[in-house]
């Protein structure tokens, strides 16, 4: 078998999460990756990164011998702003763990050390040189699932942290350590009508700083994974080394479908039971049309006037899963392979368009109806799992313990 001489590639992972940028590059088999630094402040992401890529284990946390004092560890994590609570808008109080003996302090400090995590990007003064910077900046303020507060520099949103990367890039250029390549990645909505001017500003800024940028919207279901996950990828190449030959991969279908990814045996804890779902399954069995994926949604049953919200099962029609997230009811699937998504009605599309153009102040997200995916893929996998549901065709409907939907997790 022919061996490939891997290309050495140093990487700075900004907004690193659990390190999927690194993992994707390594999975190509083409590069010998050396991560110079990471940057993230989410505690669970930092611990996961260290476990996935740096060998962090419970035993290592317990037996590591070079911990500094607990006061020093608490101060180090505080300076890096690790664990900042965006909802409460306040930093994590690491000092409260100093005298408690809680091992969370040890675990997070060690994870930060192993992952070379510099913490809050807004507090980083300078990055080490690396050939490639990956920038998967927060999508919360530009995603259709968010409040669309935007990413412009003056918004002070989490998505606007993108511009902190530009600040660090300017610094690296000034000291002669400009990266060869930068990869930006975010949700498709980044290039919608509402946010395209901000994206264009980013491209113009990169051009002024000496980079040619190439971008495309790629869908995971056309890249070998049965998941409907549309993301904007932008590759910026330093002009002095750019050959102008940059192209994105052509879409392909390798035949994999959601049914090929599901486990044969699923723990009972991942099933939901309720009368509404049972009734729905009974109706579907009777009419012979079993949709395959669904989500449990909270809907206002008071004619959208507020005051009475109720959970209900809603379906997709295209055989892909919803976005996998940390909220189980967002991502449930039934045993027959297929996935349900909520699709805007024609009226809903018109209202959404008016909202994005600024004509309306309310998003009117309730104007949707369940549709089944026809392509055998899942919906976008994220941390909100109620967007991924499949109806269970094998359940014993006559029993009180009838399992109606299997929740997919992102583990």
C-alpha positions as CSV (number, residue, x, y, z in Angstrom):
1,X,0.0,0.0,0.0
2,X,1.3,3.4,-0.9
3,X,2.0,5.7,2.0
4,X,1.4,9.4,1.8
5,X,3.9,11.9,3.1
6,X,1.8,14.1,5.3
7,X,2.2,17.9,5.1
8,X,3.1,19.5,8.4
9,X,0.4,22.0,9.3
10,X,0.4,24.2,12.5
11,X,-3.1,25.4,13.6
12,X,-4.6,27.9,15.9
13,X,-8.2,26.9,16.7
14,X,-10.2,29.9,17.6
15,X,-13.7,29.3,19.1
16,X,-12.4,25.7,19.2
17,X,-15.4,24.0,20.9
18,X,-14.6,20.3,21.1
19,X,-12.0,20.4,18.3
20,X,-14.0,19.3,15.2
21,X,-12.0,21.7,13.0
22,X,-8.8,19.8,14.0
23,X,-10.5,16.5,13.7
24,X,-11.7,17.2,10.2
25,X,-8.2,18.2,9.1
26,X,-6.7,15.0,10.7
27,X,-9.4,12.8,9.1
28,X,-8.2,13.7,5.6
29,X,-5.1,11.8,6.3
30,X,-3.1,14.5,4.4
31,X,-1.7,16.6,7.3
32,X,0.5,16.2,10.3
33,X,-1.4,18.6,12.5
34,X,0.2,20.6,15.4
35,X,-2.2,22.7,17.3
36,X,-0.4,25.7,18.7
37,X,-3.3,27.0,20.8
38,X,-7.1,26.9,21.2
39,X,-9.5,29.5,22.4
40,X,-12.8,28.8,24.2
41,X,-14.5,29.5,27.5
42,X,-17.2,26.9,27.7
43,X,-16.3,24.5,30.5
44,X,-17.9,21.4,29.0
45,X,-16.3,22.1,25.6
46,X,-12.9,22.6,27.1
47,X,-13.1,19.3,29.0
48,X,-14.4,17.4,26.0
49,X,-11.6,18.9,23.8
50,X,-8.9,17.7,26.2
51,X,-10.6,14.2,26.5
52,X,-10.9,13.8,22.7
53,X,-7.5,15.2,21.6
54,X,-5.2,15.3,24.7
55,X,-5.9,12.1,26.6
56,X,-7.6,13.7,29.6
57,X,-9.2,11.0,31.8
58,X,-10.6,10.9,35.4
59,X,-7.5,8.9,36.4
60,X,-5.2,11.6,35.0
61,X,-7.1,14.3,36.9
62,X,-6.8,12.3,40.1
63,X,-3.1,11.4,39.7
64,X,-1.6,14.5,38.1
65,X,1.2,15.7,40.3
66,X,2.1,19.2,39.0
67,X,-1.0,21.2,39.9
68,X,-0.2,24.6,41.3
69,X,-2.0,25.8,44.4
70,X,-5.8,26.0,44.2
71,X,-5.5,29.8,44.5
72,X,-3.3,29.9,41.5
73,X,-5.6,27.6,39.5
74,X,-8.6,29.7,40.3
75,X,-6.8,32.9,39.4
76,X,-5.6,31.4,36.1
77,X,-9.1,30.3,35.0
78,X,-10.5,33.7,36.1
79,X,-8.0,35.6,34.1
80,X,-8.9,33.6,31.0
81,X,-12.6,34.1,31.7
82,X,-13.3,30.4,31.6
83,X,-16.9,29.5,32.3
84,X,-18.4,33.0,31.7
85,X,-22.2,32.8,31.9
86,X,-23.7,34.7,29.0
87,X,-27.2,34.4,30.2
88,X,-26.4,35.9,33.6
89,X,-23.7,38.1,32.0
90,X,-21.2,37.4,34.8
91,X,-18.0,35.4,35.1
92,X,-17.7,32.0,36.8
93,X,-16.7,32.3,40.5
94,X,-13.7,30.0,40.6
95,X,-12.7,31.3,44.0
96,X,-15.6,29.5,45.6
97,X,-13.9,26.2,44.8
98,X,-10.6,27.0,46.5
99,X,-11.5,25.7,49.9
100,X,-14.1,23.2,48.9
101,X,-11.8,20.6,47.5
102,X,-14.1,20.2,44.5
103,X,-12.2,18.4,41.7
104,X,-13.9,20.5,39.0
105,X,-11.2,23.1,39.6
106,X,-8.5,20.6,38.9
107,X,-10.2,19.1,35.9
108,X,-10.9,22.3,34.1
109,X,-7.4,23.7,34.9
110,X,-5.8,20.6,33.6
111,X,-8.0,20.5,30.5
112,X,-7.0,24.2,29.8
113,X,-3.4,23.3,30.1
114,X,-3.5,20.2,28.0
115,X,-5.5,21.9,25.2
116,X,-3.2,25.0,25.2
117,X,-6.4,27.0,25.7
118,X,-5.9,30.8,25.9
119,X,-9.5,31.4,27.0
120,X,-11.6,34.4,26.1
121,X,-10.6,35.7,22.7
122,X,-11.3,39.3,23.7
123,X,-8.6,39.0,26.4
124,X,-5.9,37.4,24.2
125,X,-3.1,39.9,23.4
126,X,-1.2,37.9,20.8
127,X,-1.4,34.5,19.1
128,X,1.6,32.2,18.4
129,X,2.4,31.7,14.8
130,X,0.5,29.0,13.0
131,X,0.0,28.2,9.3
132,X,-3.8,28.0,9.6
133,X,-6.3,29.7,11.8
134,X,-9.7,28.2,12.1
135,X,-12.5,30.6,13.1
136,X,-15.9,29.0,13.9
137,X,-17.2,32.1,15.7
138,X,-20.5,32.0,17.6
139,X,-23.6,31.7,15.4
140,X,-26.1,32.5,18.2
141,X,-26.8,36.1,16.9
142,X,-27.1,35.2,13.2
143,X,-28.8,31.8,13.3
144,X,-32.5,31.6,12.5
145,X,-32.8,29.8,15.8
146,X,-31.5,32.9,17.6
147,X,-32.7,36.5,17.9
148,X,-30.8,37.8,14.9
149,X,-29.0,40.6,16.8
150,X,-26.2,40.5,14.2
151,X,-22.5,40.4,14.1
152,X,-21.4,44.0,13.3
153,X,-18.6,45.4,15.4
154,X,-20.7,47.8,17.4
155,X,-23.4,45.2,18.5
156,X,-21.4,43.7,21.3
157,X,-23.0,40.3,20.6
158,X,-21.3,36.9,20.9
159,X,-21.3,36.7,17.1
160,X,-19.4,40.0,16.9
161,X,-16.5,38.3,18.6
162,X,-15.4,37.5,15.0
163,X,-13.8,41.0,14.9
164,X,-11.6,40.0,17.9
165,X,-10.0,37.6,15.5
166,X,-9.4,40.4,13.0
167,X,-7.7,42.4,15.8
168,X,-5.4,39.5,16.5
169,X,-4.8,39.1,12.7
170,X,-3.7,42.7,12.4
171,X,-1.3,42.2,15.3
172,X,0.2,39.0,13.7
173,X,0.6,40.9,10.4
174,X,2.4,43.8,12.1
175,X,5.0,41.4,13.6
176,X,5.5,39.4,10.4
177,X,3.7,36.3,11.6
178,X,0.6,36.4,9.3
179,X,-1.0,32.9,8.9
180,X,-0.9,31.4,5.4
181,X,-4.5,30.4,5.6
182,X,-7.7,31.3,7.6
183,X,-10.8,29.1,7.6
184,X,-14.1,30.7,8.6
185,X,-17.2,28.6,9.2
186,X,-20.7,29.5,10.3
187,X,-24.4,29.0,9.6
188,X,-25.9,29.6,6.2
189,X,-27.7,32.6,7.5
190,X,-24.4,34.5,7.5
191,X,-24.9,35.2,3.8
192,X,-28.7,35.9,3.9
193,X,-29.9,39.4,2.9
194,X,-29.9,40.7,6.5
195,X,-26.2,39.8,7.2
196,X,-24.6,39.7,3.8
197,X,-23.3,43.3,4.2
198,X,-21.5,42.3,7.4
199,X,-20.0,39.2,5.6
200,X,-19.0,41.4,2.6
201,X,-17.3,43.8,5.1
202,X,-15.3,40.8,6.5
203,X,-14.2,39.9,3.0
204,X,-13.2,43.4,2.2
205,X,-11.2,43.7,5.4
206,X,-9.4,40.4,4.7
207,X,-8.5,41.7,1.2
208,X,-7.1,44.9,2.7
209,X,-5.0,42.8,5.1
210,X,-3.6,40.8,2.2
211,X,-5.9,37.8,1.7
212,X,-7.9,36.4,-1.2
213,X,-11.1,34.8,0.1
214,X,-13.1,32.0,-1.4
215,X,-16.5,31.0,0.0
216,X,-19.2,28.5,-0.6
217,X,-22.3,27.1,1.2
218,X,-21.7,23.4,1.7
219,X,-24.2,20.8,2.9
220,X,-23.0,17.8,4.9
221,X,-25.4,15.5,3.1
222,X,-23.5,16.1,-0.1
223,X,-20.1,15.5,1.6
224,X,-20.6,11.9,2.7
225,X,-22.7,12.3,5.9
226,X,-26.5,11.8,6.0
227,X,-27.2,15.1,7.8
228,X,-28.7,18.2,6.3
229,X,-26.2,20.7,7.7
230,X,-25.7,23.8,5.5
231,X,-22.7,25.9,6.5
232,X,-20.8,28.7,5.0
233,X,-17.1,27.9,4.6
234,X,-14.7,30.7,3.7
235,X,-11.0,30.0,2.9
236,X,-8.8,33.0,3.0
237,X,-5.3,32.6,1.5
238,X,-2.5,35.1,1.8
239,X,-2.1,36.8,-1.5
240,X,1.7,36.3,-1.7
241,X,1.2,32.5,-1.8
242,X,-2.2,32.2,-3.5
243,X,-2.1,30.4,-6.8
244,X,-5.7,31.2,-7.6
245,X,-6.5,27.5,-7.9
246,X,-8.7,27.2,-4.8
247,X,-11.9,25.2,-5.4
248,X,-14.5,23.6,-3.2
249,X,-15.3,19.9,-3.4
250,X,-18.1,18.9,-5.8
251,X,-21.3,17.5,-4.1
252,X,-21.5,13.7,-4.0
253,X,-23.8,11.0,-2.6
254,X,-22.1,8.0,-1.1
255,X,-25.4,6.2,-0.5
256,X,-25.4,6.5,3.3
257,X,-28.8,7.3,4.9
258,X,-30.0,7.9,8.4
259,X,-31.1,4.3,8.7
260,X,-27.4,3.3,8.3
261,X,-26.3,5.4,11.2
262,X,-28.9,4.3,13.8
263,X,-28.1,1.8,16.6
264,X,-30.0,-1.5,16.5
265,X,-30.5,-1.4,20.3
266,X,-31.4,1.8,22.1
267,X,-31.6,2.3,25.8
268,X,-35.2,2.9,27.1
269,X,-34.1,6.2,28.6
270,X,-34.0,7.7,25.1
271,X,-37.7,7.0,24.5
272,X,-40.6,9.3,25.3
273,X,-44.1,8.3,26.3
274,X,-47.2,10.5,26.2
275,X,-50.9,10.3,25.2
276,X,-50.5,12.8,22.4
277,X,-47.7,10.8,20.8
278,X,-49.6,7.5,21.2
279,X,-52.7,9.0,19.5
280,X,-50.5,10.2,16.7
281,X,-48.9,6.8,16.2
282,X,-52.3,5.2,16.1
283,X,-53.6,7.5,13.5
284,X,-50.5,7.0,11.4
285,X,-50.7,3.2,11.6
286,X,-54.4,3.4,10.6
287,X,-53.9,5.5,7.5
288,X,-50.6,3.7,6.6
289,X,-48.5,6.8,6.5
290,X,-45.8,6.7,9.1
291,X,-43.6,9.8,9.1
292,X,-40.1,9.1,10.3
293,X,-38.7,12.0,12.3
294,X,-40.3,14.6,14.7
295,X,-39.7,17.1,17.4
296,X,-41.5,18.0,20.6
297,X,-42.4,21.7,20.2
298,X,-43.9,24.2,22.7
299,X,-46.8,26.0,20.9
300,X,-49.2,28.7,22.0
301,X,-52.7,27.2,21.8
302,X,-54.3,30.5,22.6
303,X,-54.4,31.8,19.0
304,X,-50.9,33.1,19.4
305,X,-52.0,35.6,22.0
306,X,-49.9,34.0,24.7
307,X,-50.7,32.5,28.1
308,X,-51.1,28.9,27.2
309,X,-48.2,26.9,25.8
310,X,-48.3,23.2,25.2
311,X,-45.8,20.6,24.0
312,X,-46.8,18.8,20.8
313,X,-45.2,16.3,18.4
314,X,-44.3,17.7,15.0
315,X,-42.9,15.9,12.0
316,X,-40.5,16.1,9.0
317,X,-40.9,14.6,5.6
318,X,-37.4,14.3,4.1
319,X,-35.7,11.4,5.9
320,X,-33.1,13.5,7.6
321,X,-32.8,14.3,11.3
322,X,-33.3,17.7,12.9
323,X,-30.4,19.5,14.4
324,X,-28.9,17.5,17.2
325,X,-28.4,19.6,20.3
326,X,-28.3,19.3,24.1
327,X,-32.1,19.5,24.3
328,X,-33.4,16.0,23.9
329,X,-37.0,16.8,22.8
330,X,-35.5,18.7,19.8
331,X,-34.0,15.6,18.3
332,X,-36.1,12.4,18.4
333,X,-36.3,9.7,15.8
334,X,-38.5,6.6,15.3
335,X,-37.2,3.2,14.4
336,X,-38.2,3.4,10.8
337,X,-35.3,5.3,9.2
338,X,-36.4,8.8,8.3
339,X,-36.6,12.2,9.8
340,X,-39.2,15.0,10.3
341,X,-38.6,18.7,9.9
342,X,-40.8,21.7,10.4
343,X,-41.1,23.6,7.1
344,X,-42.5,27.1,6.7
345,X,-45.8,27.4,5.0
346,X,-46.1,29.7,2.1
347,X,-47.5,32.4,4.4
348,X,-44.7,31.7,6.9
349,X,-42.1,32.2,4.1
350,X,-43.6,35.6,3.2
351,X,-43.7,36.6,6.9
352,X,-40.1,35.5,7.5
353,X,-38.9,37.4,4.4
354,X,-40.6,40.5,5.7
355,X,-39.1,40.1,9.1
356,X,-35.5,39.7,7.7
357,X,-36.0,42.8,5.6
358,X,-37.0,44.8,8.6
359,X,-40.7,45.3,7.5
360,X,-41.9,43.3,10.5
361,X,-40.7,43.2,14.1
362,X,-42.0,39.7,14.9
363,X,-40.4,36.6,13.3
364,X,-43.7,34.6,13.2
365,X,-41.8,31.2,13.5
366,X,-45.1,29.4,14.3
367,X,-46.2,29.3,10.6
368,X,-44.7,25.9,10.0
369,X,-45.9,22.4,9.2
370,X,-44.3,18.9,9.6
371,X,-42.7,17.4,6.5
372,X,-40.8,14.2,6.0
373,X,-37.4,14.4,4.5
374,X,-37.2,12.5,1.2
375,X,-33.4,12.2,1.0
376,X,-32.6,9.8,3.8
377,X,-30.4,12.2,5.7
378,X,-30.8,13.8,9.1
379,X,-31.5,17.5,9.9
380,X,-28.6,19.6,11.1
381,X,-27.1,18.1,14.2
382,X,-26.7,20.6,17.0
383,X,-27.2,20.8,20.8
384,X,-31.0,21.2,20.6
385,X,-32.3,17.7,20.0
386,X,-36.0,18.3,19.6
387,X,-35.3,19.1,16.0
388,X,-34.5,15.4,15.3
389,X,-37.4,13.0,15.6
390,X,-38.4,9.8,13.9
391,X,-41.7,7.9,14.5
392,X,-41.3,4.4,16.0
393,X,-43.0,1.8,13.8
394,X,-42.0,-1.2,15.9
395,X,-43.5,-0.1,19.2
396,X,-46.3,-2.1,20.8
397,X,-49.0,0.6,20.7
398,X,-51.4,-1.4,22.9
399,X,-49.3,-1.3,26.0
400,X,-49.1,1.5,28.5
401,X,-45.3,1.6,28.1
402,X,-45.5,2.3,24.3
403,X,-42.3,4.0,23.2
404,X,-43.1,6.5,20.5
405,X,-39.9,8.3,19.6
406,X,-36.3,7.6,20.1
407,X,-34.1,10.6,21.0
408,X,-30.9,10.9,19.2
409,X,-28.1,12.3,21.2
410,X,-24.9,13.9,20.0
411,X,-22.6,11.5,22.0
